[in-house]
Amino acid sequence: MRRRLLQAASFLLAGGLLALALYGVDLGRIGEAFRQADYWWLPPLVLLVLVGNLCRAWRWNVLIDALPPLSPSDETQASPATKNTLEASFSSVMIGYMVNYVAPRMGEVARTANMAARTPYRFSSLLGTVVSERIFDTAVLGLALVSTVALLFDRLSVLRTQFFEPAWNTLADLPLGWIVGGSLLVVALGAGTVWMVRRMGQGNSALGRFWRKTVEPALVSFRDGMGTLLLSRRRGALLLSTVGMWGSYLLMAYLPFRMLGLAQPYGIGIADAWALMAIGALGLLVPTPGGIGSYHYITEQALVHLYGMPAEAALTYAVLAHGAQFVFYTLAGGVAMLYQGTGIETFFPSPPRSSSPTPAAKDAST
């Protein structure tokens, strides 16, 4: 019930933000802009989406290869078809993106579960690599936002009045009691968690045995997955795949301007596309289905206030840039599931009935 309520709230949030983006916009002009678009740019855009996600899948492969060696029993249980391959990781990434449009923030769990079902690695180890990957991407996004401030230095006053000051005023309006109470609650939860962890690991009770035999090994494997970014010896592959991925994202942000004929009239070049890509990524952090609504709203506001673009043109760009990826991820994720013969139960598997289940299945069910 809680998961359903959160999903309903995310769809309501997406609808509200999308309504804000559409408010006062002439939809007829958006339709006319799409009719006049230069669709010769569409195949390169789709190719860039493919290349960017192949680079992401390749980087994930590199991180998985840096996990501690599998035990001999795990190696013997794994068939050649279930080895860590680019095809398996790419399919899992596509399925994860597809699930994000239905259940926000569940895409990472879905792609991890799918990979765990196709490889002998534990679910928690693979999830650790995903978290490590996300931390790395967050750092890159932080650098991109810092560079955005430099690129848009002459527009800092607009950024301050349109984005930073409203956020600061909202924070300043919060009662002091709420801030203090929230801080104390976080401290209390942290202290309670530490106490519970120590308590569960002691004694020979059923809870203690469950902790030592099930939870603690999962935490250890999760830690191993988190450390792959630092322990991987293939630093060149990590760097090259990351550059290829973010470079593809940059061109994916730029080509829709060329397709809609907006680049030259509003002086938008590659550097501007980089700044808008970083700003648009903030919209994807909002817990809406696949960034629907949140991406459209923040991108529209950035183009209107920073580049003086009409709302109709700005929203047309946001719809095209987001819609191309939505169609690609939905089709690719569906094809991947059909190709694998995968059902939704793969992402929430029940414990197998065999006497010696694989670590991947055991951990995924946990």
C-alpha positions in Angstrom: 0.0 0.0 0.0 2.8 2.4 0.8 4.5 1.7 -2.5 1.2 2.3 -4.4 0.7 5.6 -2.5 4.2 6.8 -3.4 3.6 5.9 -7.0 0.3 7.7 -7.0 2.0 10.8 -5.5 4.7 10.7 -8.1 2.2 10.7 -10.9 0.3 13.5 -9.3 3.5 15.5 -9.0 4.3 14.8 -12.6 0.9 15.9 -13.7 1.1 19.1 -11.6 4.5 20.1 -13.0 3.4 19.3 -16.6 0.3 21.4 -16.1 2.5 24.3 -14.9 4.7 23.9 -18.0 1.6 23.9 -20.3 -0.1 26.8 -18.5 -0.6 29.7 -21.0 1.1 27.9 -23.8 -0.4 27.8 -27.3 -0.5 24.1 -28.2 -1.2 24.9 -31.8 2.2 26.5 -32.1 3.9 23.4 -30.7 2.1 21.2 -33.3 3.2 23.6 -36.0 6.8 23.5 -34.7 6.8 19.7 -35.0 5.4 19.8 -38.5 8.2 22.1 -39.6 11.0 20.2 -37.8 14.0 18.8 -39.8 13.7 15.1 -39.1 16.9 14.3 -40.9 18.4 14.9 -37.4 16.3 12.2 -35.9 18.4 9.1 -36.9 21.6 10.7 -35.4 19.7 11.5 -32.2 18.5 7.9 -31.9 22.1 6.7 -32.6 23.4 8.9 -29.8 20.9 7.5 -27.4 22.1 4.0 -28.3 25.8 4.9 -28.0 25.3 6.7 -24.7 23.6 3.7 -23.1 26.1 1.2 -24.6 28.8 3.3 -22.9 26.8 3.1 -19.6 26.4 -0.7 -20.0 30.1 -1.0 -20.8 31.1 1.0 -17.7 28.8 -1.2 -15.5 30.5 -4.3 -17.0 33.9 -2.9 -15.9 32.6 -2.3 -12.4 31.1 -5.8 -12.2 34.4 -7.3 -13.3 36.1 -5.6 -10.4 33.9 -7.5 -7.9 35.7 -10.1 -5.7 36.3 -13.5 -7.5 33.4 -15.9 -7.4 33.6 -19.1 -5.4 34.2 -22.3 -7.4 30.6 -23.4 -6.6 29.3 -20.2 -8.1 31.4 -20.6 -11.2 30.1 -24.1 -11.8 26.5 -23.1 -11.3 26.9 -20.3 -14.0 26.3 -21.4 -17.6 28.2 -19.6 -20.4 24.9 -17.8 -21.2 24.8 -16.2 -17.8 28.3 -14.7 -17.7 28.7 -11.0 -17.4 28.4 -9.7 -21.0 27.7 -6.3 -22.6 24.4 -7.7 -24.0 23.2 -8.7 -20.5 24.1 -5.3 -18.9 22.7 -3.3 -21.8 19.4 -5.3 -21.6 19.3 -4.7 -17.9 19.9 -1.0 -18.2 17.1 -0.7 -20.8 14.7 -2.6 -18.6 15.6 -0.4 -15.7 14.9 2.8 -17.7 11.6 1.4 -18.8 10.5 0.5 -15.3 11.3 4.1 -14.2 8.4 5.3 -16.3 6.0 3.1 -14.4 7.6 3.0 -10.9 9.9 6.0 -10.2 13.2 5.1 -8.5 12.5 1.3 -9.0 14.5 1.2 -12.2 17.8 0.6 -10.4 16.3 -2.2 -8.5 14.8 -3.7 -11.7 18.1 -3.6 -13.6 20.0 -5.0 -10.7 17.5 -7.9 -10.2 17.5 -8.6 -14.0 21.4 -8.8 -14.0 21.4 -10.9 -10.8 19.0 -13.4 -12.5 21.4 -13.6 -15.5 24.7 -13.8 -13.7 26.1 -15.7 -10.7 26.7 -12.5 -8.8 24.7 -11.6 -5.6 22.0 -9.0 -5.9 23.5 -6.9 -3.2 27.0 -6.9 -4.9 25.4 -5.7 -8.1 23.4 -3.1 -6.3 26.6 -1.8 -4.7 28.1 -1.3 -8.2 24.9 0.6 -9.2 25.2 2.9 -6.2 28.9 3.4 -6.8 28.1 4.3 -10.4 25.4 6.8 -9.3 27.7 8.4 -6.9 30.3 8.9 -9.7 27.6 10.4 -12.0 26.4 12.7 -9.2 30.0 14.0 -8.9 30.2 14.6 -12.6 26.8 16.3 -12.6 28.1 18.5 -9.7 31.0 19.5 -11.9 28.7 20.2 -14.8 26.6 22.5 -12.6 29.7 24.4 -11.5 30.8 24.8 -15.1 27.2 25.9 -15.9 27.6 28.9 -13.5 30.8 29.8 -15.4 29.2 29.4 -18.8 26.2 31.5 -17.8 28.1 34.1 -15.8 26.5 37.0 -17.6 23.1 35.6 -16.7 23.7 35.0 -13.0 21.3 37.7 -12.0 18.5 35.8 -13.8 19.6 32.5 -12.1 19.5 34.2 -8.7 16.1 35.8 -9.1 14.4 32.9 -10.9 15.8 29.9 -9.2 18.0 30.4 -6.1 16.0 33.2 -4.3 12.6 31.3 -4.5 14.2 28.2 -3.2 15.9 30.1 -0.4 12.7 31.9 0.5 10.9 28.7 0.7 13.5 27.2 3.1 13.5 30.4 5.2 9.8 30.3 5.6 10.0 26.9 7.4 9.4 27.2 11.1 12.5 26.8 13.2 10.9 24.1 15.2 10.5 22.0 12.1 14.1 22.3 11.3 15.3 21.5 14.8 12.8 18.7 15.1 13.8 17.2 11.8 17.5 17.3 12.7 16.8 15.6 16.1 14.7 13.0 14.3 17.5 12.2 11.9 20.0 11.9 14.8 17.6 9.7 16.8 17.1 7.4 13.8 20.8 7.1 13.2 21.5 6.3 16.8 18.6 3.8 16.9 19.9 2.1 13.7 23.4 1.7 15.2 22.0 0.2 18.4 19.8 -2.2 16.5 22.7 -3.3 14.3 24.8 -4.1 17.3 21.9 -5.8 19.1 21.0 -8.0 16.2 24.5 -9.2 15.7 24.8 -10.5 19.3 23.4 -13.6 20.9 22.1 -16.9 19.4 18.5 -15.8 19.0 16.6 -16.3 15.7 17.0 -12.7 15.0 20.8 -12.8 15.6 21.2 -15.9 13.4 19.2 -14.2 10.6 21.4 -11.2 10.9 24.7 -13.1 10.7 23.6 -15.6 8.0 21.5 -13.4 5.7 21.8 -9.6 6.4 25.5 -9.4 7.2 26.7 -11.3 4.1 24.4 -9.1 1.9 25.9 -6.0 3.5 29.4 -7.3 2.9 28.7 -8.0 -0.7 27.1 -4.5 -1.1 30.3 -3.0 0.3 32.3 -5.0 -2.2 30.1 -3.6 -5.0 30.5 0.0 -3.7 34.3 -0.4 -3.7 34.5 -1.4 -7.4 34.9 2.1 -8.6 38.1 2.5 -6.6 39.4 -1.1 -6.9 38.9 -1.5 -10.6 42.2 -1.7 -12.5 40.6 -0.8 -15.8 40.7 3.0 -15.1 41.1 3.8 -18.8 37.9 1.9 -19.6 36.0 3.7 -16.8 37.2 7.1 -18.0 36.5 6.4 -21.7 33.1 5.0 -21.1 32.2 7.9 -18.9 33.4 10.4 -21.4 31.5 8.6 -24.2 28.3 8.5 -22.1 28.3 12.2 -21.1 29.5 13.3 -24.6 26.5 11.5 -26.0 24.2 13.2 -23.5 25.6 16.5 -24.5 24.9 15.9 -28.2 21.5 14.5 -27.3 20.8 17.9 -25.7 22.1 19.9 -28.7 20.6 18.1 -31.7 16.9 18.9 -30.9 17.8 22.6 -31.2 19.1 22.0 -34.7 16.1 19.8 -35.5 13.6 22.5 -34.5 15.7 25.4 -36.0 16.2 27.0 -32.6 20.0 26.9 -32.3 20.9 29.9 -34.6 18.0 32.3 -33.7 18.8 32.1 -30.0 22.5 31.7 -30.2 22.6 28.2 -28.6 25.9 26.4 -29.1 27.5 23.3 -27.7 28.5 25.1 -24.5 24.9 26.3 -24.0 23.6 22.7 -24.6 26.0 21.5 -21.9 24.6 24.0 -19.4 21.0 23.2 -20.3 21.8 19.5 -20.1 23.0 20.0 -16.5 20.0 22.1 -15.6 17.6 19.6 -17.2 19.3 16.7 -15.2 18.0 18.4 -12.0 14.5 17.8 -13.3 15.3 14.1 -13.6 16.2 14.0 -9.9 12.6 14.8 -8.9 10.7 11.6 -8.1 8.4 11.7 -11.1 7.9 8.8 -13.6 11.0 9.1 -15.8 11.3 12.8 -15.2 7.9 13.5 -16.8 6.7 17.0 -15.9 9.7 17.9 -13.8 12.1 17.8 -16.8 9.7 19.7 -19.0 9.1 22.4 -16.4 12.7 23.2 -15.4 13.9 23.0 -19.1 11.1 25.3 -20.2 11.8 27.8 -17.4 15.6 27.8 -18.2 15.1 28.4 -21.9 12.5 31.2 -21.3 14.4 33.1 -18.6 18.0 32.5 -19.7 17.7 32.6 -23.4 14.5 34.6 -24.0 12.9 31.8 -25.9 9.0 31.8 -26.2 7.3 29.3 -24.0 5.9 27.4 -26.9 9.4 26.9 -28.5 10.9 26.0 -25.1 8.3 23.4 -24.4 8.6 22.0 -27.9 12.3 21.4 -27.3 11.6 19.8 -23.9 8.9 17.5 -25.4 11.2 16.4 -28.2 14.3 15.9 -26.1 12.4 13.9 -23.5 10.1 12.1 -25.9 12.8 10.7 -28.1 14.4 9.0 -25.0 11.0 7.9 -23.7 10.1 6.1 -27.0 13.6 4.5 -27.2 13.7 3.2 -23.6 10.2 1.9 -23.8 10.8 0.0 -27.0 14.3 -1.2 -26.1 13.1 -2.3 -22.6 10.2 -4.2 -24.0 12.3 -5.9 -26.7 14.9 -6.8 -24.0 12.2 -8.5 -21.8 10.7 -10.4 -24.8 14.2 -11.5 -25.9 15.0 -12.8 -22.5 11.6 -14.3 -21.9 11.5 -12.2 -18.7 8.4 -11.5 -16.7 7.9 -8.8 -14.1 8.3 -11.5 -11.4 12.0 -11.5 -12.2 12.4 -8.2 -10.5 10.7 -9.5 -7.3 11.6 -13.2 -7.4 10.4 -15.7 -4.8 13.0 -18.1 -3.2 13.7 -21.1 -5.5 12.6 -24.5 -4.3 15.9 -26.3 -5.1 18.1 -27.3 -2.1 21.0 -25.2 -3.3 19.8 -21.9 -4.7 22.3 -19.7 -6.4 23.6 -16.6 -4.5 22.0 -14.3 -7.1 18.6 -15.8 -6.6 18.9 -15.9 -2.8 20.1 -12.4 -2.5 17.6 -11.0 -5.0 14.7 -12.6 -3.1 16.1 -11.1 0.1 
